[in-house]
Amino acid sequence: MDIRVFKLPLPGLGIESVNVYLVDNILVDVGLYSARTLHVLVRGLRASGMNVCDVEGVVVTHFHVDHLSLLPLLLDMCGFEAYMGWRDLDVIRRGAVEFVKGILEVYRLNGVPVEELELITDLHPVMKFRDVYDVMLRDAPIKPLRDGDMLAGGSLRVLEVPGHTPGSIALVNDYEGVAFVGDTLIDGITPHVVAHRESRDPLGEHLSSLRRLASMKLKTAYPGHRSPIGDPAVRALELVRFHEDRLNEILGLIRGRPRTGYDVARGVKWRVRYDSWDQYPPVERFFAIGEAIAHLIHLRELGLADYHEEKGVMKWYALNP
């Protein structure tokens, strides 16, 4: 299997680059909707002896802007086949902007102030690319993938790994023991998982996906960012333990007195460079709040926490404190 990686820039997103892979003439992910991204991709492909339209098809691991949003331009240019996980595709078909609005409603029920919700809404990546999502992509000719589907002449098997998004997928070459894992598994970064209405327990799904990857005999995982992972099972279990520690931290925060999800988000010791919540950029607040609520939901699924409502706001508390 021939694997080439193109590190495409992500201007304005606060992260340097996204990994786009050329695997036996198939692109895995495509990058951000920008002229700079397209230029780097075109140059990378030409250095590999190809033009953009020589690509046979595209597989998108998940619907985030840094992995998907260049796709409608490539489809208009080349008309090749495109695929993504069926659950993420369903979100796109029903409207990614509505999906984000649904998340923000969950945040409102968890005590996030209206003015903070408005700030997050204005600067959320999907909202900034709403024309790409709800005009260019909504009816784009993208085919759904399900667990076990085969691509690239049978060399790549689809693995559903929900959590980071509702319909994240990985592509596995069982013979060579490699997987293209999108943002489900990244070295040195903990992929975020936010609460949303597409799943009863998004964090629970993510932990199941990590354990599934850990159970496989993979030699190398190719992530959406940073470098290849030489022992995917070890990294997957590291992430499981990280979330277990975070669950215990949050459980400690809601012992003694009930707290809103917003209170919990502000109380977690996030691994960030900011000294106070007021210093967090809106998009990072979005992820922190969503992570906190996702962990609270999972604690409830485990029978360790619950909530009651006060004036339309959810207050979370530990069971058997």
Residue, then its C-alpha position, 0 to 999 in steps of 0.5 A: m500500500d502506497i501512503r503519502v501525506f500532505k500537511l495542509p494549512l489551517p489558516g484561522l483555526g488555531i491549529e497548524s495543519v491537517n494530515v491529508y493522505l493519498v492512499d493508493n490513489i484515494l484521498v483520505d480527508v481533503g482539508l479546509y475550504s481555502a485557496r491556500t489549502l487547495h494550492v498546497l494540495v495541488r502542489g503536493l499531488r503534482a510532486s507525487g506525479m498526479n493532478v488533482c483530478d487523477v484522484e480516484g475518490v475521496v473518503v472523509t473521516h468526519f465532518h469537521v471543517d478542517h477535514l471536509s470543507l474543501l470537498p465541494l470545490l474538489l467535486d465541482m472540479c473533478g466529479f470523483e466519488a466521495y464517501m463519509g460515515w453514514r451518521d455524519l452524512d445524515v447530520i450534513r443532510r439535515g443541516a450542520v448549522e442546525f446540529v450546532k444550534g442543537i448543541l448550543e441548546v444543550y449548553r443553554l439547558n446546562g446554564v451557559p449565559v445567553e451572551e456567551l452562547e451568542l459569542i460562541t455561535d458567531l465564531h463557531p467554525v461551522m457557522k463561519f462556513r455555513d454556506v459550505y455546509d448548508v448550501m454546497l455540501r447538503d445535497a452533494p453526491i456523497k455516498p454513505l459508509r457503514d461498518g465493514d464496507m470495503l474500499a480501494g479494491g478491498s484493501l481498506r475496511v471501514l470501521e465506525v468509531p463514533g465519539h469525536t463526531p457522531g459518525s467518525i470512521a477509520l479505514v483499516n488495512d488488516y493485512e498491513g496492520v495500519a489504520f487511518v483514524g481521523d481525529t479519534l486517535i492523535d499523539g499528544i492531543t486529547p481529541h474533544v468529545v462534546a455533548h450533542r443530541e445525535s447520541r444518548d452518550p457521546l463520551g461512552e461511544h468514544l470510549s468504546s471506539l478507543r477500546r475497539l481500536a486498542s483490541m486490534k493488532l494495529k502496527t501504525a495509526y495515521p491520525g488527522h493531525r501530528s505524526p503517525i502513532g507507532d503503538p495505537a493500542v497503547r495510545a488508545l488506552e492512554l486516552v481511555r485512562f485520561h477520560e477516566d481521570r477526568l470523570n473522577e475529577i468532575l465527580g468530585l466537583i459535583r459532590g457536596r452541592p449541585r452544579t450546572g454543566y457551565d459551573v463544571a466546565r469553569g471548574v475543571k483543570w483543563r490543560v491550557r495556557y490560560d489563567s482564567w475562564d475569561q481568557y478562553p477564546p469562544v471556540e475553546r469555551f465551546f469545546a470545554i463546555g461540551e466536554a464537561i457536559a459529555h462527561l456528566i452525561h456519561l457519569r449518569e449512564l454509569g449510575l454515578a450522577d444525575y440532575h434535577e431542574e431548577k428554573g429550566v436549568m439542569k443541576w448535576y449532583a453525585l449519587n451516593p456521595 
